[in-house]
């Protein structure tokens, strides 16, 4: 009996011990059921954001890293490495640290060891003021001022002044303005700076035209189209007005005469719906043309006559002599040139000599023009008479009898019908072939001599053209 009781007591003691150890065993089992806190990852070059994603997936810990640059690359080699050890090894070399917050859901906060850019800006320099002017000391309104590489920026007032908050020491200010060259100014802890911008190079500043003259800076802010001389020099047209077709948006050019080397074409720059201007009793939509500051006045009533065509200075203007052509379209042209510019203005600047040694240039150009269609199907005499007869009949069959048709034709063509013995009236010549060649060639030779010094310059251009129509 005593032995049995002893065995029962021992069994009860063992059960008690097991009951005491059971919570500990459950706790350990629960911990082992959670994701492991070890990280396994090996890469010689991997983005920081990708490393954070791997850590979250392998450990189940939430990582918070704010606005850090997660695109920077790092090299890692973790083999079942505890997460805290892995972060302690990876983050300090790139200026980062971490804070591990344990709880129901563990969290790790990644942050920068160095103070943020905004904190540095506030501590080192709070404000920079300045003045932006041109080369002549005139203030520039609306110039852009910003800290290089940042979003901090402002613009100048109507007096050219600016105040910029939060630039840091040793940073650089970038100052820019339309038509001027951008400059960079080191701040270096200064509280005020003065910036002077230089005139920049652009397509209009190379040769800018103002009222009856040319300067080196633009005075007109409006609809301006500039055509360089190089754009029309190599075209097969030996007249500058034909060369402008297709180069200037909205410009329509029609030829007033077909005479070789004939007059200047008619320009329509501001549309055919415009009323035009009245010159010498005739209405014209031609723009005002100015060559090197001298206006060229055309008489629209005589624009197609040969005398005007030959004596017209525009017809004698060689495209190779042109430096640039500026076309002014909008109402700003009227402010510069008055009512004669209501149809627009075409400003032509010719080439000028340059300082230096005397230069000789020779240029030869051969142009070949072909007819679009040389095989016109022309009616012969019989077919033409048949067509006339059919026309009479279709007009009024009851009135136009055969006798009346013959009588009317005889009255209209007395010489042809009353000369039956003249065989020339019965021939069938191909007048298109007789009058026109299949190809028309133009030969142009040009010799130019230019030079000059600091005080004066010269240019002489000799041009010979031979058109074979």
Secondary structure, 3 states (H helix, E strand, C coil): CHHHHHHHHHHHHHHHHHHHHHHHHHHHHHHHHCCCCEEEEEEEEEEHHHHHHHHHHHHCCEEECCCCCCCCEEEEEEEEEEHHHHHHHHCHHHCEEEEEECCCCCEEEEEECCCCHHHHHHHHCCEEEEEEECCCCCECCCCEEEECCCCCEEECCCCCEEEEECCCCCCEEEEECCCECCEEEECCCCCEEEEECCECCCCCCCCEEECCEEECCCCCCCCEEEEEHHHHHCCCCCCHHHHHCCCCCCCEEECCCCCCCCCCCEEECCCCCCCCEEECCEEECCCEEEECCEEECCCHHHCCCHHHHHHCCCCCCCHHHEEEEEEECCCHHHHHHCHHHCCCEEEEEECCCCCEEEEEEEEEEEEEEECCCCCCCCCCHHHHHHHHHHHHHHHCCCCCCHHHHHHHHHHHCHHHHCCCCCHHHHCCCCHHHHHCCCEEEEEEEEEEEEEECCCCEEEEEEEEEEEEC
